[in-house]
Amino acid sequence: MRKVVLIPGDGIGPEITDAVVRILDAAGAELEWEHCEAGLAALEDGDDVLPEATIEAINHHKVALKGPCTTPVGEGFSSVNVQMRKQFTLYAAVRPVRNLPGVKTRFDNVDLIIIRENTEGLYSGVENEVTPGVVMSMKVATEVGCQRIARWAFRYATVRQRKKITVFHKANIMKMTDGMFLRAADTTHKRDYPNIDYETAIIDAGCMRLVQDPAQFDMLLLENLYGDVVSDLCAGLVGGLGMVPGANFGDNEAIFEAVHGSAPDIAGKGIANPLALLMSAVMMLNYLAETDSHNAHHDVADRIKSAYDLALTDGAKTGDLGGTLSTEEFADAVIERL
């Protein structure tokens, strides 16, 4: 049995986490969970938003599956997600975005992977008040960080047999920070991966091209803020944040998570869609198969993916997708098709 840290999170997090764990158990996943807390759930228990026990568990087991955690807007504690990325140097965020069967959207040919640098840029959180009424937020880029994510993206493209990487940037304006990011990608491509098609696009023009025809892109590589915005934009191409998984990778640890919010307005109603977290769990199983050399995880991941594809094809959907199923009923529908 492979031990994995499980962080249910806040709001709808515990509901969708329970549903996903039930599906994984039914599919025969050889996993043992160590339950930990983060976010508001940890605060309510009198602990820090990222408790030391949770940090120690992830350090020990190296892999975690995490539900959504609440982040206050404009005040309060800093993002738990950002704290985790810094704590474990999870510098590569991966968001696969593809059309799912039975879910009709404006485009039917979307198959993208967004790679986002996860630790630098404006999300470094370096802010200060210059003078009363004037505040400044610093965009941080380092040679180490830019080169690291460039190498990681091209290596990932090779392993996943992707054919092209497009770098979105604003180096025409931010010549030093985005210029450094762009140079790192250019150098990595020319020196180590000339076999992969490569292009660059100024981000505003790139976003226009995305909504005109997403099929012209394969993999996107972006710095932190751009990656956050564009990955959500791409999720909208296939039906929304409830339809896409997410993962955060470092050199030693990996955390797989639903990228949508904690949706406190529907928490406890049993209507949340667990699909995004389930898809993230499938990514986790494939990762464990590769890192642990345990092909059984691959087999379980394939079975679950086929089951939720078939459930959607058969019209088994939660309310956000136009269906009528509850969280648990959707889990039942997937389990029936394993």
C-alpha positions in Angstrom: 0.0 0.0 0.0 1.3 3.5 -0.9 0.7 6.1 1.8 -0.5 9.4 0.6 -1.4 12.6 2.5 -5.0 13.6 2.1 -6.1 17.2 2.8 -9.9 17.6 2.5 -9.7 21.4 2.6 -12.6 23.8 3.2 -16.1 24.4 2.0 -17.1 21.7 -0.5 -13.6 20.1 0.0 -14.6 17.4 2.5 -17.6 16.3 0.4 -15.8 16.0 -2.9 -12.8 14.4 -1.2 -15.0 11.7 0.4 -16.6 11.0 -3.0 -13.1 10.7 -4.7 -11.7 8.4 -2.0 -14.8 6.1 -2.4 -14.2 5.9 -6.1 -10.5 5.1 -5.6 -11.3 2.4 -3.1 -13.9 0.9 -5.4 -11.4 0.9 -8.3 -8.8 -1.0 -6.2 -6.3 1.7 -5.7 -3.6 0.5 -3.4 -3.5 3.6 -1.3 -3.4 4.3 2.4 -4.4 7.9 3.5 -2.9 10.1 6.2 -5.5 12.7 6.9 -4.1 16.2 7.5 -5.6 19.7 7.6 -4.9 23.1 6.0 -6.7 26.3 5.5 -9.8 27.4 7.5 -10.3 23.8 8.8 -6.9 24.0 10.5 -7.6 27.5 11.8 -10.9 26.3 13.3 -8.9 23.6 15.2 -6.7 26.3 16.7 -3.7 25.6 14.4 -1.9 27.5 11.7 -3.4 27.5 8.2 -0.5 25.3 7.2 0.1 23.2 10.3 3.6 21.8 11.0 2.1 18.3 11.2 0.8 18.7 7.6 4.3 19.9 6.4 6.0 17.0 8.1 3.5 14.4 6.6 4.1 15.8 3.0 7.9 15.8 3.6 7.7 12.2 4.7 5.3 10.7 2.1 6.2 13.1 -0.8 2.7 13.0 -2.3 -0.6 14.7 -1.4 -4.1 14.9 -2.7 -5.7 18.2 -1.7 -9.2 19.6 -1.8 -9.8 23.4 -2.2 -8.8 25.8 0.6 -10.4 29.2 1.2 -8.3 32.3 0.7 -9.7 35.7 1.9 -9.8 38.4 -0.7 -7.9 41.7 0.1 -7.3 40.8 3.8 -6.6 38.0 6.2 -4.1 35.2 5.9 -2.1 34.5 2.8 -3.0 31.8 0.3 -2.5 28.3 1.6 -1.7 27.2 -1.9 1.0 29.8 -2.3 2.5 28.8 1.1 2.6 25.1 0.1 4.3 25.9 -3.2 7.0 27.9 -1.4 7.4 25.4 1.4 8.0 22.5 -0.9 9.4 24.4 -3.9 6.6 23.2 -6.1 7.8 25.2 -9.1 5.9 23.5 -11.9 2.1 23.7 -12.0 0.5 21.4 -14.6 -3.1 21.9 -15.9 -4.2 19.5 -18.6 -7.3 20.8 -20.4 -9.3 18.6 -22.8 -12.8 18.2 -24.0 -14.8 15.6 -22.1 -17.4 13.3 -23.7 -21.0 14.4 -23.2 -20.1 18.0 -22.3 -20.9 20.3 -25.2 -18.9 23.5 -25.4 -18.1 26.1 -28.0 -15.0 24.1 -29.1 -14.7 20.3 -29.6 -11.0 20.0 -30.4 -9.3 21.2 -27.2 -6.3 19.2 -26.0 -3.9 21.5 -24.1 -1.3 21.3 -21.3 -0.6 24.5 -19.4 2.8 24.6 -17.6 3.0 27.5 -15.1 6.0 28.6 -13.1 4.7 28.4 -9.6 7.1 30.2 -7.2 8.1 33.6 -8.6 6.7 36.6 -10.5 4.1 38.9 -8.8 3.0 36.0 -6.7 6.2 36.2 -4.7 4.1 38.4 -2.4 6.7 41.2 -2.1 4.6 44.2 -1.5 5.1 47.4 0.4 3.7 50.9 0.9 6.1 53.4 -0.7 4.2 56.4 0.8 0.7 56.8 2.1 -1.7 56.1 -0.7 1.0 54.5 -2.9 1.8 50.7 -2.8 4.2 48.6 -4.8 4.2 44.9 -5.7 7.4 43.5 -7.0 7.7 41.0 -9.9 10.6 38.6 -9.1 12.4 36.5 -11.6 15.6 34.6 -11.2 17.9 32.8 -13.6 17.6 29.6 -11.6 13.8 29.8 -11.5 13.4 30.6 -15.2 15.9 27.9 -16.4 14.4 25.3 -14.0 10.8 25.6 -15.3 12.0 25.7 -19.0 13.9 22.5 -18.6 11.0 20.9 -16.7 8.5 21.9 -19.4 10.6 20.6 -22.3 11.3 17.4 -20.5 7.6 16.9 -19.7 6.8 17.5 -23.3 9.2 14.8 -24.4 7.8 12.3 -21.9 4.2 13.0 -22.8 5.0 13.1 -26.6 3.7 16.6 -27.1 4.8 18.2 -30.3 5.0 22.0 -29.6 5.6 24.5 -26.8 4.3 28.1 -27.0 5.7 30.6 -24.5 3.3 33.4 -23.6 5.1 36.5 -22.4 5.1 40.3 -22.2 8.9 40.8 -22.8 8.1 43.8 -25.1 7.2 45.7 -21.9 8.8 43.8 -19.0 12.1 43.4 -20.7 14.1 42.2 -17.7 11.7 39.8 -16.0 9.8 38.4 -18.9 12.9 38.8 -21.0 14.8 36.5 -18.7 11.9 33.9 -18.8 11.9 34.1 -22.6 15.7 33.7 -22.9 15.7 30.7 -20.7 13.0 29.0 -22.8 14.8 29.9 -26.1 18.1 28.6 -24.9 16.7 25.3 -23.6 14.9 24.7 -26.9 17.9 25.4 -29.1 20.4 23.7 -26.9 18.6 20.6 -25.7 15.2 20.1 -27.4 15.4 21.2 -31.1 13.1 18.4 -32.0 10.1 20.0 -30.3 8.4 22.8 -32.2 8.6 26.1 -30.5 7.1 29.5 -30.7 6.5 32.6 -28.6 3.5 34.9 -28.4 2.9 38.2 -26.6 0.3 37.2 -24.0 -2.6 39.5 -25.1 -2.3 38.3 -28.7 -1.9 34.8 -27.5 -5.1 34.9 -25.5 -6.9 36.2 -28.6 -5.6 33.3 -30.6 -6.7 30.9 -27.9 -10.3 31.9 -28.0 -10.3 32.0 -31.8 -8.9 28.4 -32.2 -7.4 26.6 -29.2 -6.4 23.7 -31.5 -3.5 25.7 -32.8 -1.7 25.2 -29.4 -0.3 22.1 -27.8 1.6 23.0 -24.7 1.7 26.5 -23.1 4.6 27.7 -20.9 4.0 30.8 -18.8 5.3 32.6 -15.8 3.2 32.6 -12.6 0.5 35.2 -12.9 0.0 34.6 -16.7 -0.2 30.9 -16.0 -2.9 31.4 -13.3 -5.1 33.5 -15.6 -4.6 31.6 -18.8 -5.2 28.2 -17.2 -8.6 29.4 -16.0 -9.3 30.8 -19.4 -8.5 27.5 -21.0 -10.7 25.7 -18.4 -13.6 27.8 -19.7 -13.0 26.4 -23.2 -14.1 22.9 -22.0 -16.8 23.7 -19.5 -15.2 25.4 -16.5 -12.9 24.7 -13.5 -15.0 21.7 -12.4 -13.7 19.9 -15.5 -9.9 20.2 -15.2 -7.3 18.7 -12.9 -4.2 20.3 -11.4 -0.9 19.2 -10.1 2.1 21.0 -8.5 5.5 19.4 -8.9 8.9 20.0 -7.2 12.1 17.9 -7.4 11.0 15.8 -4.4 7.3 16.4 -3.6 4.1 16.6 -5.6 0.6 17.9 -4.6 -2.5 17.1 -6.7 -5.5 19.4 -6.2 -8.8 20.6 -7.5 -8.1 24.0 -8.9 -11.5 25.4 -8.3 -12.5 27.3 -5.1 -14.0 26.0 -1.9 -17.5 27.3 -2.9 -18.8 27.9 0.6 -22.2 29.0 -0.7 -23.0 25.3 -1.7 -21.0 23.6 1.0 -23.0 20.9 2.8 -25.7 20.7 0.2 -24.2 17.6 -1.5 -24.4 19.1 -5.0 -20.7 19.8 -5.7 -19.0 18.2 -8.7 -16.1 16.0 -7.6 -14.8 15.5 -11.1 -11.9 17.9 -11.0 -10.5 16.3 -7.9 -11.1 12.9 -9.3 -9.2 13.8 -12.4 -6.4 15.1 -10.2 -6.4 11.8 -8.4 -5.9 10.0 -11.7 -2.9 12.3 -12.4 -1.6 11.3 -9.0 -2.0 7.6 -9.7 -0.1 7.9 -13.0 2.6 9.9 -11.2 2.9 7.2 -8.6 3.1 4.5 -11.3 6.1 6.3 -12.8 7.9 7.2 -9.6 7.3 4.0 -7.7 7.5 1.7 -10.8 4.1 0.2 -9.9 2.1 -0.4 -13.0 -1.1 -1.3 -11.0 -1.5 2.4 -10.4 -1.6 3.0 -14.2 -4.2 0.3 -14.6 -6.5 1.8 -11.9 -6.0 5.3 -13.3 -7.1 4.1 -16.8 -10.1 2.3 -15.4 -11.3 5.4 -13.5 -10.7 7.7 -16.5 -12.7 5.3 -18.7 -15.5 5.1 -16.1 -16.0 8.9 -15.7 -15.8 9.4 -19.5 -18.6 6.8 -19.9 -20.6 8.3 -17.1 -20.6 11.7 -18.7 -21.4 10.1 -22.1 -24.4 8.5 -20.5 -25.6 11.8 -19.2 -24.6 11.2 -15.5 -23.8 14.8 -14.5 -24.0 17.1 -11.6 -26.0 20.4 -11.7 -23.1 22.6 -12.8 -23.0 20.5 -16.1 -26.8 20.6 -16.6 -27.5 17.4 -14.8 -29.4 16.4 -11.6 -27.0 14.2 -9.8 -25.7 14.9 -6.3 -22.0 14.5 -5.4 -22.6 11.0 -4.1 -24.8 10.0 -7.0 -22.1 11.0 -9.5 -19.6 8.9 -7.5 -22.1 6.0 -7.7 -22.4 6.5 -11.5 -18.6 6.3 -11.9 -18.3 3.3 -9.6 -21.0 1.4 -11.6 -19.0 1.9 -14.7 -15.6 0.7 -13.4 
